[in-house]
Amino acid sequence: MKWALLDETLRVPAVSAALFFDADVVLLRNPFASLPANLPALDMLYQRHEHGQAKKINSGQLLMRSPRLARAAAMLQPQVTRAKQSLDQDVISRYVSNASGFSVGHLPSAFASHCWERHSFERSCNHSLLATYHANCLGKKWSKEAQMARVIHACVPGGLLGAAADDHATAQQDPACHCTSPRTCRSHAAGDRSQRCQRPKRRRSRAP
């Protein structure tokens, strides 16, 4: 899906580059503004999976410039469907490595991965070093959501998401509390695991 979307986007005449982020990526500030002016003019830049792994493509965060590469990646997706043990990024990695003629490289470190930022994201947030945060290397949905909430709570004062995201992060700190609105989530005293969610009361207007 992502490769087809990138393909369609880069077919638009006015578009010279497109960023794609998986659903488990937190946008902390404008990612386009976080791309340095001296960024290499490569066909595709991707999130580095771990420090020192130059050839390991993680497609959770992508900057695509080449319409030809986007189209080729979209056409490779049937191979992903047939190869049940392969991820789309593995198929693309093999394709790019096999003398495809495309130039690829890493996104800046501001496009962070939980794999190598898990112990230092708060310090990075304090120095405004992060533009995005990918909650990868976490197998469960709830663990991804919890980590994304922690990152939002730590980084949001200078981010795009604003106070609404901070409210959401506060409510999501305890996964046992499921509220319609984060502002209505109330926890009982410590030691009592029960949670209560209350909907805000609606004011009834009275006729004069």
C-alpha positions as CSV (number, residue, x, y, z in Angstrom):
1,M,0.0,0.0,0.0
2,K,2.7,2.5,0.9
3,W,4.7,1.9,-2.3
4,A,1.6,2.3,-4.4
5,L,0.8,5.5,-2.5
6,L,4.3,6.9,-3.1
7,D,4.0,5.9,-6.7
8,E,0.8,7.8,-7.2
9,T,2.1,10.8,-5.2
10,L,5.2,11.2,-7.3
11,R,3.2,11.1,-10.5
12,V,1.9,14.5,-9.7
13,P,3.9,17.0,-11.7
14,A,4.5,19.5,-8.9
15,V,5.8,16.8,-6.5
16,S,9.5,16.3,-6.3
17,A,9.7,14.3,-3.1
18,A,7.4,12.5,-0.7
19,L,7.7,11.4,2.9
20,F,5.9,8.3,4.2
21,F,5.5,7.3,7.8
22,D,4.0,4.1,9.3
23,A,1.1,4.4,11.8
24,D,3.5,3.8,14.7
25,V,5.5,6.9,14.0
26,V,5.1,10.0,16.1
27,L,5.5,13.3,14.3
28,L,7.0,15.8,16.8
29,R,7.6,18.6,14.4
30,N,7.4,19.4,10.7
31,P,9.5,16.6,9.2
32,F,10.1,18.5,5.9
33,A,11.6,21.4,8.0
34,S,13.9,18.8,9.7
35,L,15.6,17.8,6.5
36,P,18.9,19.6,6.3
37,A,19.7,21.7,3.2
38,N,22.8,19.5,2.5
39,L,20.9,16.3,2.4
40,P,22.3,14.0,-0.3
41,A,20.2,14.0,-3.5
42,L,19.5,10.2,-3.4
43,D,16.6,8.3,-4.9
44,M,15.4,7.1,-1.5
45,L,16.4,7.8,2.1
46,Y,15.1,5.5,4.8
47,Q,15.2,5.2,8.6
48,R,18.4,3.6,9.8
49,H,17.5,0.4,11.6
50,E,20.5,0.3,14.0
51,H,23.7,2.3,14.2
52,G,26.2,0.8,11.8
53,Q,23.7,-1.1,9.7
54,A,24.2,0.7,6.4
55,K,22.3,-1.7,4.1
56,K,19.3,-2.5,6.4
57,I,16.3,-0.7,5.1
58,N,13.5,0.1,7.4
59,S,10.5,1.4,5.5
60,G,8.7,2.8,8.5
61,Q,10.1,6.2,7.6
62,L,10.9,7.0,4.0
63,L,11.8,9.9,1.8
64,M,11.2,9.0,-1.9
65,R,12.5,11.2,-4.7
66,S,12.5,8.7,-7.6
67,P,9.2,8.1,-9.4
68,R,10.9,5.1,-11.1
69,L,11.9,3.5,-7.8
70,A,8.5,4.1,-6.3
71,R,6.9,2.4,-9.4
72,A,9.3,-0.5,-9.3
73,A,8.7,-1.0,-5.5
74,A,4.9,-0.9,-6.1
75,M,5.2,-3.6,-8.8
76,L,7.2,-5.8,-6.4
77,Q,4.4,-6.1,-3.9
78,P,3.0,-9.4,-5.3
79,Q,6.3,-10.9,-4.3
80,V,5.7,-9.8,-0.8
81,T,2.3,-11.4,-0.8
82,R,3.7,-14.7,-2.0
83,A,6.7,-14.7,0.4
84,K,4.9,-15.0,3.6
85,Q,8.1,-14.8,5.7
86,S,9.3,-11.6,4.0
87,L,8.5,-8.0,4.8
88,D,8.1,-5.5,2.1
89,Q,11.2,-3.7,3.2
90,D,13.2,-7.0,2.9
91,V,12.1,-7.4,-0.7
92,I,13.0,-3.8,-1.5
93,S,16.4,-4.2,0.2
94,R,17.2,-7.2,-2.0
95,Y,16.0,-5.3,-5.1
96,V,18.1,-2.2,-4.4
97,S,21.1,-4.3,-3.5
98,N,21.1,-6.3,-6.7
99,A,22.5,-3.6,-9.0
100,S,19.2,-1.9,-9.6
101,G,21.0,1.4,-10.3
102,F,19.2,3.3,-7.6
103,S,20.9,5.4,-4.9
104,V,19.8,5.0,-1.4
105,G,20.9,6.2,2.1
106,H,19.9,7.1,5.6
107,L,17.5,9.7,6.8
108,P,19.1,12.1,9.4
109,S,19.2,10.9,13.1
110,A,16.3,13.3,13.9
111,F,14.1,10.6,12.3
112,A,14.5,8.3,15.3
113,S,13.9,4.6,15.8
114,H,13.0,3.1,19.2
115,C,15.6,0.4,18.5
116,W,18.5,2.7,19.2
117,E,16.8,5.7,20.9
118,R,14.9,3.8,23.6
119,H,17.2,4.8,26.4
120,S,18.0,8.4,25.3
121,F,14.8,9.8,23.8
122,E,14.1,12.1,26.8
123,R,17.5,13.6,26.6
124,S,17.1,14.0,22.8
125,C,13.7,15.7,23.4
126,N,15.3,18.1,25.9
127,H,17.7,19.2,23.2
128,S,15.1,19.3,20.5
129,L,17.0,16.7,18.5
130,L,14.0,14.6,17.4
131,A,11.6,15.3,14.5
132,T,9.9,11.9,14.5
133,Y,10.0,8.7,16.6
134,H,9.2,5.2,15.3
135,A,8.0,2.8,17.9
136,N,9.5,-0.2,16.2
137,C,11.2,-3.2,17.9
138,L,8.1,-3.6,20.0
139,G,5.9,-6.6,19.2
140,K,2.6,-5.7,20.8
141,K,0.2,-3.0,19.9
142,W,-0.3,-1.9,23.5
143,S,3.5,-1.6,24.0
144,K,3.8,0.6,20.9
145,E,0.9,2.8,22.1
146,A,2.5,3.1,25.5
147,Q,5.9,4.1,24.1
148,M,4.4,6.6,21.7
149,A,2.5,8.1,24.6
150,R,5.7,8.4,26.6
151,V,7.5,10.1,23.7
152,I,4.6,12.5,23.2
153,H,4.5,13.4,26.9
154,A,8.3,14.0,26.9
155,C,8.6,15.9,23.6
156,V,5.3,17.6,22.9
157,P,6.1,21.1,24.3
158,G,8.0,21.9,21.2
159,G,6.1,19.7,18.8
160,L,3.3,19.8,16.3
161,L,0.8,17.9,18.3
162,G,0.2,20.6,20.9
163,A,-1.8,20.4,24.1
164,A,-4.3,17.9,22.7
165,A,-1.6,15.3,22.3
166,D,-0.4,16.0,25.8
167,D,-3.9,15.3,27.1
168,H,-4.0,12.1,25.1
169,A,-0.6,11.0,26.4
170,T,-1.7,11.6,30.0
171,A,-4.8,9.5,29.5
172,Q,-2.8,6.7,27.8
173,Q,-0.3,6.3,30.6
174,D,-2.5,3.7,32.2
175,P,-3.7,1.3,29.5
176,A,-6.4,0.0,31.9
177,C,-8.3,3.2,31.5
178,H,-10.3,3.5,28.3
179,C,-12.0,6.9,28.0
180,T,-13.9,8.6,25.3
181,S,-12.1,11.8,26.2
182,P,-8.7,11.9,27.9
183,R,-9.8,14.8,30.0
184,T,-12.5,12.7,31.7
185,C,-10.1,9.8,32.7
186,R,-9.8,9.6,36.5
187,S,-7.7,7.0,38.4
188,H,-8.5,5.8,41.9
189,A,-6.0,5.9,44.7
190,A,-2.8,3.9,44.2
191,G,-3.2,0.3,44.9
192,D,-6.8,0.2,43.6
193,R,-6.7,-1.1,40.1
194,S,-10.2,-0.2,39.2
195,Q,-10.6,2.7,36.8
196,R,-13.6,4.9,36.1
197,C,-14.3,6.9,32.9
198,Q,-16.9,9.6,33.0
199,R,-18.4,11.5,30.2
200,P,-18.6,15.2,30.6
201,K,-22.1,16.3,31.6
202,R,-24.1,18.3,29.1
203,R,-25.6,21.5,30.2
204,R,-29.2,21.9,29.4
205,S,-30.4,25.2,28.2
206,R,-33.5,26.5,29.9
207,A,-36.0,28.7,28.2
208,P,-36.2,32.2,29.7
